Amino acid sequence: MLNDAIAKEIAVSIQYMWQHVQVIGVKGVAVEGQFKQTAIAEMKHAEKIAERLWYLEGTPTTAPAPIKVGESLREFLELDVKAEEEAITLYKRIIEQAQKKRMSPQPSSLKKSLKTKKNITTFLPPCSKRHEVDVGEEECCSY
């Protein structure tokens, strides 16, 4: 499962970086810096998980999971919500499995990444029910 997490983190790091490069328009200006910051954070998550896997005498993957960038700001954000929700689910499974085996998956590191993933979703669109700013459904879905 740790290699699955590494592969997904590498993939979303690339996904967010390409979204940062490709985002255009007035609405894009509001989120382009967040895409770049998130890409860097995702790579740091991959690094932490890889360090733990190496410590456990495993070999971290260098191959990303499939990368889905999207073609519009709206699609970028929808793909990002889905990727973050999948990662949260996977992190919870890793922590649960480690607790069952009475191993520490370096809980502070993994739990910190899990918290970061939950925070990342705050810049995603209101129509995903993840954003605290009410811009209205028509504004959200006009991306």
Secondary structure, 3 states (H helix, E strand, C coil): CHHHHHHHHHHHHHHHHHHHHHCCHHHHHCCHHHHHHHHHHHHHHHHHHHHHHHHCCCCCCCCCCCCCCCCCHHHHHHHHHHHHHHHHHHHHHHHHHHHHCCCCCCHHHHHHHHHHHHHHHHHCCHHHCCCCCCCCHHHHCCC
